[in-house]
Amino acid sequence: MCGKSARTGLWGSRWATTGSTRKSLTLACGEVELSASVASHGNHGRLLHLRQGNKDVQPFGTNSPYWIEIGTFDAAGQPVQGLPAAGGWFEARLPSALLKADQPLMVKWVDFYRQ
């Protein structure tokens, strides 16, 4: 298991809108922290958790400005169900509510999915 983090800002004059991770992703901007993960067993469900300040916001759905769609892709970039095989990846579209030009975005991820 390898934990990594990065602090990012604008890409030119705009934010990038996608990122990829192997299993667990945390995004933080100001008082908001959003975590997303994919279960490695069962139906490989997606788990999302939102904190604003010191308060958990649960549950939140697809109509929330913090919702994250998580896609799974094979090595050729084609969408797949379940966990990706060797060379594949997860992709998460960053929620626009976290992309505030006046605040940095902290990105943390854990890379521990291996086949």
N, C-alpha and C positions, 0 to 999 in steps of 0.2 A: 504494500500500500504506500502510496506516495502523495502527500498533501502539498498543494501548490497554491500560490496566490499571485495576483497582479493588480495593480492600480492603473486605471485607464482614463482617458478623457476623449475629447472629440477626435475623429479621424478626418483631418482636413477641416471642413466646415460642417461636418455632420457626424453622427454616431454610426458605427457599424450596427447592423441589426441582427446578425446571427453569430452564434458561437458554437463550438462543439466541446463535448466533455465525455469522459468515459463512464461516469455513473452518478456522481454527486456534484451539484453545483450550488454555490451560495453567492448571491449578488447583494451588495449593500451600497446604499446611497443616502447620505444624511441619516435620518432616523428610521429608515426603512431597510429591513433585511428580508430577503426572499430566498428560500432554499427549495431546490428541486432535486429529486432522485428517482431512480428506476429500480424496482425490486429485482433481485437476481434470481428469484424463485417464483413458483406459481404462475400467475398470469402476467408477470412483469409489470405490475401496476405502477403508475406514475404518482409520486407523492409530492405535494406542494405545501409549503408552510410559510406564512407571512407574519412578520413582527413589525409593528409600528411603535417606535419608542420602546417602552417596556411592556407592551400589550400584544398578546397573540391575537391574530385576526383569523378565526376559523369558523366555519369553512368559508371559502370564497370560490366563485365559479368563473365560467368562461366570460361572463359580462364584466368581470373586474379588470381595471386597467393594469393590474399586476399579474394577470393570468399568463402562463407560459405553455405553449404547445411544444411537446418534445417528440421529435421524429427519430426513427431508427433506420439506418441505411447500411447496405452491404458495401463491399470494397469497390464496386462499380458505381456507387452513388444512387442505387435504386432503393426505394422504401421497402422495408421488411417488417414482419411481425416478430415480437419477442426480442431476444437479445441479438445483437449483430455478431456475425461470424468474424473470424480473423480478418483484419483490415477494414472492418466496418466501424461505424461510429454513431453516436447520438448527436442530435442537433437541436438547439433550443433557440427560439426567436425571443430576443430580449424585449421585455415589456417597455413601451414608450414612457410609462410613468416613472421609470428609473433613469431615463436618459435626460437628465437635467444638465444643461450646458454649464451652469454655474457651480456644479458639485462633481467631484470625481466619483467614479464607480469602482468599488472594490469587488474583485472577482476572486472567489476561492473555489477550488475543485479538488476532488480526490480521484486519482487515477489508479484504480485497483481492479479493473475488469481485464482479465486475460484469459485466453483460450489456449 
